[in-house]
Amino acid sequence: MKILPKKAISRLNPYKVCPPPLHGSATPRGTSQCMAKLDANESPYDLPAEIKRRVFNELKRLSFNRYPDPDALKLRTAFSKKVKLPLKWITAGNGSDELILYLTLTFAKRKVLFFSPTFAMYRVIGISCGAKAINIPLKTGFRLPLERILKQKDASIIFISSPNNPTGNCFSKDDILNIIKKTNAMVVLDEAYAEFCKDSFLPYLKRFKNLVILRTFSKAFGLAGMRVGFMISHPYIIREVNKVRLPYNLGLFSQVAGRVALEKSHFLTRSLRTIISERERVFENLCRLNGIYPYPSQANFILFKTCSCSDKLYSYLIKNGVLVRNLNGYGGLKNCLRVTIGTKMENDLFLERLRSYEKKKR
Ligand SMILES: Cc1ncc(COP(=O)(O)O)c(C=O)c1O
């Protein structure tokens, strides 16, 4: 007898990470080496060697046979200093993905609401948790569809990623405030890319009991491999989520690496400055290319439209060692690709490949 999953799950597709070759390894198609991995909005900069050494030195002294601290106290204490809020306003997750799951498990009674295009996991997790996933298209210019959002009276959670992945823009502060004030739902503001736009809703947390903020160390902090995320909100929300949170959800390694990176976060200033100036340089170069239309970005990636089929350009880039994200057909986007800002060399390679594609087409 074949055991069937729940109906809602059987209709889902697994989250696909398109060929994730390690730097220098062959792509699954065996056509080329991946020289520039620009598909997952990771930081191109690893933790500086002296910080890594410190992480390893601390780890050496810890017992691997024991469970880690279930409350990640030292990590949360370091983060609470950074955001200047008491510990009880913060919980930590195995990446912010895990916190999206906990919030949905805990609070999604009816509908979860999000926009298209946006981060895919709001929908996947919403459906997996048995909620009705309501997907409202963004307005022209990727603006929030305020009126349509406020019409949804029975939504339990509204997910807003700002800067939004994959469009790269921040939403209007007034629009977000309007939603928070007028809705009965919990508003989850996913600030995965906040460091790149230097704007945040953290100062509003104490004013609004229905506001939850998510942060991740997978992007600006360069700790995607460690899976460290934070949820910041009123303690009554944290208390409920902590009932659902798995014990020991954050491993020993992640707790130590996250805390040390926070304590030594001065390393961020330089890498952030470089990524932001590279973003502007890549944007200007994209604007100069025929048939390529980039959208302004306040994150560490740029969405761009191609005048011909983006699938072909995507394959060409892979064949020539550059991996970006193909978003053709995703969330209402047509012929769009998303490129993560890499090192100067990676960005140059990407731009050079685009130019050679253009020449080849002529
Ligand atoms: C908007 C947004 N939220 C959350 C995440 C997931 O981050 P994490 O690695 O912390 O799970 C991503 C990852 O791409 C993202 O784009």
The ligand as a Gaussian input file, in Angstrom:
#p B3LYP/6-31G(d) Opt

LIG

0 1
 C       13.739000      37.322000       2.289000
 C       14.439000      36.141000       2.833000
 N       14.108000      35.686000       4.055000
 C       14.710000      34.622000       4.594000
 C       15.695000      33.933000       3.910000
 C       16.282000      32.704000       4.524000
 O       17.388000      33.022000       5.268000
 P       18.093000      31.965000       6.212000
 O       19.327000      31.555000       5.523000
 O       18.351000      32.737000       7.470000
 O       17.141000      30.838000       6.446000
 C       16.070000      34.353000       2.640000
 C       17.094000      33.616000       1.891000
 O       17.371000      33.794000       0.754000
 C       15.425000      35.485000       2.087000
 O       15.717000      35.929000       0.854000

